[in-house]
Amino acid sequence: MILAQLYTFIRHSNYCLLILRFVLIQLFSLSVSPEELDDFSDSGSDYEATLKATKRRKRVLIDCFPSVNFKTVVDEWLDSYKQSRKAGLLVLINFIVQSCGCKGVVSQEMLDSMQNAEIISTLTKEFDEDSVNYPLCTPGAQLKRFKAGLCEFVRVLVRSCQNSLIYDEYLFPSLVSLLTGLSDSQVRAFRHTSTLLAMKLMTGLVKIAVLVSVQLQTTQRRFDAEKSKRELDRASDRLEELIKRKEEELSSTMNSIFRGVFVHRYRDRLPDIRAACIEELGVWLKTDPEDFLNDGCLKYLGWTLHDRVNTQTLNKTTENATQSKFVPVMWATSCAPKVTDVCLQPSSGQHWG
């Protein structure tokens, strides 16, 4: 019975990974070689025949889907994750690795026995450190399509996990840890792709955190109103405690991304990486000014004023901040001097690698 369940799961995991591969193909208009698909064959089963048939019609299959249904893709992956979170995480990790343009594959044995630094070091061998050829740097329409699709995938993933898996203390901590390690890599493909993914992940979490905060405030007001009429029951206390715990876990995850990725990459030597960080900062300022509209975050925006490369990104960022309906008009007068002071400070010219 156990072997049968394990066998079923392996087949399902292969299927999910194959789906994610097709997402990459669709986004980047890549062709998949038979050798690559062989990596996912389930020898000796009827599933092998399915994969072989897929090889023969791979281009036809791709052409039948003018756009990717990310909700379906994420739902398929969530099904596999719920059966085995280790194997589900492995599928997602390999999807991220391949999104960087890396041919390496992370095995379950590597995930179980190696630290992230060791895994990244192993994957780095698949890259020329000076190589600039990877999906996110491809010029033209392919870049826009791939980048937009990759960002949408992250958005749907976070949204689909907002009520449960964000708080399972395994999936998102593991993802953040991996993305943090990749963002510190000397390989530009790893650093650029992981930074973009981490920033989009952060944006999704910020939006959820705002909803949770509103939910907590509403719950507290309702409890306060009822307190004068009757004693709060234990169920009400537990609900408020649960919401507070969610808020704390979200805050911890966001802090890990901000300090582990943003703080180091907003001054990266690659303009596209700096732009990805500052652009998302503008989104955070607009989405959650209560937590981000402070000296601690404005100083990063102030430094960006010295960055001539990112003028367009800066304009978009400041527009996001100043046009937010949540930002009071008085902010301009109360915070402008602080931003000015930061901007007038001489820049050291130092860039994080």
C-alpha positions as CSV (number, residue, x, y, z in Angstrom):
1,M,0.0,0.0,0.0
2,I,2.8,2.4,0.9
3,L,4.7,1.6,-2.2
4,A,1.6,2.2,-4.3
5,Q,1.1,5.6,-2.7
6,L,4.7,6.5,-3.2
7,Y,4.6,5.4,-6.8
8,T,1.5,7.5,-7.5
9,F,3.2,10.5,-5.9
10,I,6.3,10.2,-8.0
11,R,4.3,10.1,-11.1
12,H,2.3,13.1,-9.9
13,S,5.5,15.1,-9.0
14,N,7.0,14.4,-12.5
15,Y,3.8,15.6,-14.0
16,C,3.9,18.9,-12.0
17,L,7.5,19.5,-12.9
18,L,6.7,18.9,-16.5
19,I,3.9,21.4,-16.3
20,L,6.3,24.0,-14.8
21,R,8.7,23.2,-17.6
22,F,6.0,24.0,-20.1
23,V,5.3,27.3,-18.3
24,L,9.0,28.2,-19.0
25,I,8.7,27.1,-22.6
26,Q,5.5,29.2,-23.1
27,L,7.0,32.2,-21.5
28,F,10.3,32.2,-23.2
29,S,9.4,30.4,-26.5
30,L,12.0,27.8,-25.9
31,S,12.0,24.3,-27.4
32,V,12.6,21.3,-25.2
33,S,14.9,18.6,-26.4
34,P,14.1,14.9,-26.1
35,E,17.1,14.6,-23.8
36,E,15.7,17.1,-21.4
37,L,12.3,15.4,-21.3
38,D,14.1,12.1,-20.6
39,D,15.1,13.5,-17.3
40,F,11.5,13.2,-16.2
41,S,10.6,9.8,-17.6
42,D,9.1,7.2,-15.3
43,S,10.6,4.1,-16.8
44,G,8.5,1.0,-16.8
45,S,5.2,2.7,-16.4
46,D,2.3,3.9,-18.6
47,Y,3.5,7.4,-17.7
48,E,6.6,6.9,-19.8
49,A,4.4,6.4,-22.9
50,T,2.7,9.7,-22.1
51,L,6.0,11.5,-21.9
52,K,7.2,10.0,-25.1
53,A,4.0,11.1,-26.8
54,T,4.6,14.6,-25.4
55,K,8.1,14.7,-27.0
56,R,6.6,14.1,-30.4
57,R,4.0,16.8,-30.1
58,K,5.8,19.3,-27.9
59,R,5.6,22.2,-30.3
60,V,2.0,21.5,-31.2
61,L,1.0,21.3,-27.6
62,I,2.7,24.6,-26.8
63,D,1.1,26.3,-29.8
64,C,-2.3,25.2,-28.5
65,F,-1.9,27.4,-25.4
66,P,-1.6,31.1,-26.4
67,S,-1.4,32.0,-22.7
68,V,-0.5,30.1,-19.5
69,N,-3.2,29.5,-16.9
70,F,-1.1,30.2,-13.9
71,K,-3.9,29.4,-11.5
72,T,-4.1,25.8,-12.9
73,V,-0.3,25.4,-12.8
74,V,-0.1,26.5,-9.2
75,D,-3.1,24.4,-8.2
76,E,-1.4,21.3,-9.7
77,W,1.8,22.1,-7.8
78,L,-0.1,22.7,-4.6
79,D,-1.7,19.2,-4.9
80,S,1.7,17.6,-5.0
81,Y,3.0,19.8,-2.2
82,K,0.2,18.7,0.1
83,Q,1.0,15.1,-0.6
84,S,4.7,15.6,0.2
85,R,6.0,19.0,1.0
86,K,9.7,18.0,0.5
87,A,9.1,16.7,-3.0
88,G,6.8,19.7,-3.7
89,L,9.5,22.1,-2.6
90,L,12.0,20.3,-4.7
91,V,9.8,20.8,-7.8
92,L,9.6,24.6,-7.1
93,I,13.3,24.9,-6.4
94,N,14.2,23.3,-9.8
95,F,11.7,25.6,-11.5
96,I,13.5,28.6,-10.0
97,V,16.9,27.2,-11.0
98,Q,15.8,26.6,-14.6
99,S,14.3,30.0,-14.7
100,C,17.8,31.3,-14.1
101,G,18.9,29.5,-17.3
102,C,20.8,26.9,-15.3
103,K,21.0,23.4,-16.7
104,G,21.8,21.9,-13.3
105,V,19.2,20.0,-11.3
106,V,18.7,19.8,-7.5
107,S,18.1,16.3,-6.4
108,Q,16.2,15.2,-3.3
109,E,19.5,13.9,-1.9
110,M,21.1,17.3,-2.3
111,L,18.2,19.0,-0.7
112,D,18.3,16.6,2.3
113,S,22.1,16.5,2.9
114,M,23.4,19.9,1.7
115,Q,23.1,23.5,2.8
116,N,21.9,26.1,0.4
117,A,25.4,27.5,0.0
118,E,26.6,24.0,-1.1
119,I,23.7,23.5,-3.5
120,I,24.3,26.9,-5.1
121,S,28.0,26.2,-5.3
122,T,27.3,22.9,-7.1
123,L,24.8,24.7,-9.5
124,T,27.4,27.4,-10.2
125,K,29.6,24.9,-11.9
126,E,26.9,24.7,-14.6
127,F,27.5,28.4,-15.4
128,D,30.4,30.5,-16.7
129,E,30.6,33.2,-14.0
130,D,31.1,35.8,-16.6
131,S,28.2,34.6,-18.7
132,V,25.5,37.2,-19.4
133,N,23.3,34.9,-21.4
134,Y,20.2,34.0,-19.4
135,P,16.4,34.4,-19.9
136,L,16.0,37.7,-18.0
137,C,18.7,39.4,-20.1
138,T,17.3,38.4,-23.5
139,P,16.4,41.5,-25.5
140,G,13.1,42.2,-27.2
141,A,9.6,40.8,-26.8
142,Q,10.9,37.5,-25.3
143,L,12.3,39.3,-22.3
144,K,9.0,41.1,-21.6
145,R,7.0,38.0,-22.0
146,F,9.3,35.9,-19.8
147,K,9.6,38.5,-17.1
148,A,5.9,39.3,-17.0
149,G,5.0,35.6,-16.8
150,L,7.5,34.9,-14.1
151,C,6.2,37.7,-12.0
152,E,2.6,36.6,-12.5
153,F,3.6,33.1,-11.5
154,V,4.9,34.4,-8.2
155,R,1.8,36.6,-7.7
156,V,-0.5,33.7,-8.2
157,L,1.6,31.4,-6.0
158,V,1.5,33.9,-3.0
159,R,-2.2,34.5,-3.5
160,S,-3.0,30.8,-3.6
161,C,-1.0,30.2,-0.4
162,Q,-2.2,33.2,1.6
163,N,-4.6,31.4,3.8
164,S,-2.5,28.4,4.8
165,L,0.9,27.6,3.3
166,I,2.4,31.0,4.1
167,Y,2.2,30.1,7.7
168,D,3.4,26.4,7.6
169,E,6.9,27.5,8.6
170,Y,8.4,25.4,5.8
171,L,7.6,26.5,2.3
172,F,8.2,30.3,2.4
173,P,11.2,30.1,4.9
174,S,12.8,27.6,2.5
175,L,12.1,29.7,-0.6
176,V,13.4,32.9,1.1
177,S,16.5,31.1,2.2
178,L,17.2,29.8,-1.3
179,L,16.5,33.2,-3.0
180,T,18.7,35.0,-0.4
181,G,21.6,32.6,-1.2
182,L,21.1,32.9,-4.9
183,S,20.9,36.7,-4.7
184,D,24.4,36.8,-3.2
185,S,25.9,34.7,-6.0
186,Q,28.6,35.9,-8.3
187,V,26.7,34.4,-11.2
188,R,24.7,37.3,-12.6
189,A,21.8,35.0,-13.8
190,F,21.3,33.7,-10.3
191,R,21.6,37.1,-8.7
192,H,19.3,38.9,-11.1
193,T,16.6,36.2,-11.3
194,S,16.5,35.5,-7.6
195,T,16.4,39.2,-6.7
196,L,13.4,39.8,-9.0
197,L,11.6,36.7,-7.6
198,A,12.3,37.8,-4.0
199,M,11.1,41.4,-4.7
200,K,7.9,40.1,-6.3
201,L,7.5,37.6,-3.4
202,M,7.9,40.5,-1.0
203,T,5.2,42.5,-2.8
204,G,2.8,39.7,-2.6
205,L,3.4,39.3,1.1
206,V,3.1,43.1,1.7
207,K,-0.4,43.0,0.2
208,I,-1.4,40.1,2.3
209,A,0.0,41.8,5.4
210,V,-2.2,44.8,4.8
211,L,-5.2,42.6,4.6
212,V,-4.3,40.8,7.8
213,S,-3.7,44.1,9.6
214,V,-7.1,45.4,8.5
215,Q,-8.6,42.1,9.7
216,L,-6.9,42.4,13.0
217,Q,-8.0,46.0,13.5
218,T,-11.6,45.1,12.6
219,T,-11.6,42.2,15.0
220,Q,-10.2,44.2,17.8
221,R,-12.8,47.0,17.3
222,R,-15.6,44.4,17.3
223,F,-14.2,42.8,20.5
224,D,-13.9,46.2,22.2
225,A,-17.5,47.0,21.3
226,E,-18.7,43.7,22.7
227,K,-16.6,43.9,25.8
228,S,-18.9,46.4,27.4
229,K,-21.9,44.1,26.9
230,R,-20.4,40.8,27.9
231,E,-17.2,39.0,28.7
232,L,-15.2,37.9,25.7
233,D,-15.4,34.2,25.2
234,R,-12.3,32.0,24.6
235,A,-13.1,31.6,20.9
236,S,-12.8,35.3,20.4
237,D,-9.5,35.4,22.2
238,R,-8.2,32.6,20.1
239,L,-9.2,34.3,16.9
240,E,-7.5,37.5,17.8
241,E,-4.4,35.5,18.9
242,L,-4.4,33.6,15.6
243,I,-4.6,36.8,13.5
244,K,-1.7,38.3,15.6
245,R,0.4,35.2,15.0
246,K,-0.2,35.5,11.2
247,E,0.8,39.1,11.3
248,E,4.0,38.3,13.2
249,E,4.9,35.5,10.8
250,L,4.3,37.7,7.8
251,S,6.4,40.4,9.3
252,S,9.2,38.0,10.0
253,T,9.2,36.6,6.4
254,M,9.2,40.1,4.9
255,N,12.0,41.3,7.2
256,S,14.1,38.3,6.0
257,I,13.6,39.3,2.4
258,F,14.1,43.0,3.0
259,R,17.3,42.6,5.0
260,G,18.6,39.5,3.2
261,V,18.0,40.6,-0.4
262,F,16.8,44.2,-0.8
263,V,19.4,45.8,1.5
264,H,22.2,44.2,-0.4
265,R,20.9,44.3,-3.9
266,Y,19.5,47.9,-4.2
267,R,23.1,49.0,-4.9
268,D,24.1,46.1,-7.0
269,R,26.5,46.8,-9.9
270,L,23.9,45.6,-12.4
271,P,21.3,48.4,-13.2
272,D,18.5,45.9,-13.8
273,I,18.9,44.5,-10.3
274,R,18.9,47.9,-8.7
275,A,15.8,48.9,-10.8
276,A,14.0,45.7,-9.7
277,C,14.6,46.6,-6.0
278,I,13.6,50.3,-6.2
279,E,10.6,49.7,-8.4
280,E,9.2,47.3,-5.8
281,L,10.0,49.7,-3.0
282,G,7.7,52.1,-4.7
283,V,4.9,49.5,-4.7
284,W,5.5,48.8,-1.0
285,L,5.3,52.6,-0.2
286,K,2.0,52.8,-2.0
287,T,0.5,49.6,-0.7
288,D,1.5,49.9,3.0
289,P,2.7,53.4,3.8
290,E,2.1,52.9,7.5
291,D,4.9,50.4,7.7
292,F,7.2,51.6,4.8
293,L,6.8,55.3,4.7
294,N,9.6,56.0,7.3
295,D,13.2,57.0,7.5
296,G,14.4,53.4,7.3
297,C,12.9,53.0,3.8
298,L,13.1,56.5,2.5
299,K,16.9,56.5,2.8
300,Y,17.0,53.8,0.1
301,L,14.9,56.0,-2.1
302,G,17.1,58.9,-1.4
303,W,20.2,57.1,-2.4
304,T,18.6,56.2,-5.7
305,L,18.4,59.9,-6.6
306,H,22.1,59.7,-7.1
307,D,21.7,56.8,-9.6
308,R,21.4,58.3,-13.0
309,V,20.9,55.0,-14.7
310,N,17.5,54.5,-13.0
311,T,15.8,57.8,-13.7
312,Q,12.8,56.1,-15.3
313,T,12.5,53.6,-12.4
314,L,12.8,56.4,-9.9
315,N,10.1,58.4,-11.5
316,K,7.8,55.4,-11.4
317,T,8.7,54.7,-7.8
318,T,8.1,58.3,-6.6
319,E,4.9,58.4,-8.5
320,N,3.7,55.2,-6.7
321,A,4.6,56.8,-3.4
322,T,3.1,60.2,-3.9
323,Q,-0.1,59.2,-5.7
324,S,-1.2,56.6,-3.1
325,K,-4.6,57.4,-1.7
326,F,-3.3,56.2,1.7
327,V,-0.7,58.9,1.9
328,P,-1.8,62.1,3.6
329,V,-1.0,65.4,1.9
330,M,1.0,66.5,4.9
331,W,3.6,63.8,4.1
332,A,5.2,66.0,1.5
333,T,6.0,68.7,4.1
334,S,6.9,66.4,7.0
335,C,9.2,64.0,5.1
336,A,10.6,66.1,2.2
337,P,13.3,67.7,4.4
338,K,14.5,64.2,5.5
339,V,14.6,63.0,1.9
340,T,16.5,66.2,0.9
341,D,19.0,65.7,3.7
342,V,19.7,62.2,2.5
343,C,20.1,63.3,-1.1
344,L,22.5,66.0,-0.2
345,Q,24.9,63.6,1.5
346,P,27.8,62.7,-0.7
347,S,27.5,59.2,-2.2
348,S,30.4,56.9,-1.5
349,G,29.9,55.4,-4.9
350,Q,30.1,51.9,-3.4
351,H,28.1,49.2,-5.1
352,W,27.2,45.8,-3.6
353,G,28.5,43.0,-5.7
